[in-house]
């Protein structure tokens, strides 16, 4: 009898362990109910971006600001998206990029994007929203919300668009401290910390390069020297840093940088090409045209051939899939 009880007890324990293991497997990779493909568990979005940056071809990252824009970028086939502080200010608040967006508003947007898309997200964290301790909280909040990479800049708050005049920058040592704080705060070692300097437009090229050197020594994972004025400056930046760390370039329509050819960027050693406001720069004149037509004629008929209708939007957004999911979860008679 004792042996039988022992055997039954062992059998129950084994069954519970197996059941728990299957549950953990589903938690890790929910689309597969068993452990047959455990070795195939997808790596994190941060690790995917790190691996992609090992390739010579630059990553193209259009600026996004809400679920729809992020979905469009993902469905178009891009490997990465950039949550631009400028785009968030433009779209959500109708304001220029002058440091008016709060950290909590950015974190909320990151969470919305991460819920809708799986591609890596580079997130603009501006100046970190305060001192080094504020930077740490910002890193934790943004990373927890779903950021893959965080862009931290050395402007003096309140900041402004990097291609606008009148910027100010903090001392190099303060930015170095912020970089250390960001690195210490991140939970995932694959989360990429991008150090951006705006010193070129304030103190000149030499100071910008020297700052970039210090920021790299501090442990930054990538460098972003904002708004170089000549191709020669970009060439020098690439020669000095391009083989040592990923370089970021901002392609701003109407901005100060002289180069927007992706092949030339690759030749110069740049690995990330940001298109921070391209979608809104295109959408806005189209919306203005549409509104003018409605005001004039009271109808959208003249522009309808170039518009999506309700069915188009539902197909884009996956309405049919949601309806099917709803039916699958309906446990009624």
Helices and strands as residue ranges (DSSP letters): H 2-28, G 38-40, H 45-52, E 59-64, H 67-75, E 80-83, H 85-93, H 103-116, E 120-124, H 132-145, E 149-153, H 172-185, E 192-197, H 200-203, H 205-217, E 222-225, H 231-241, E 246-250, H 262-268, E 270-275, H 278-297, G 301-306, H 310-317, H 319-328
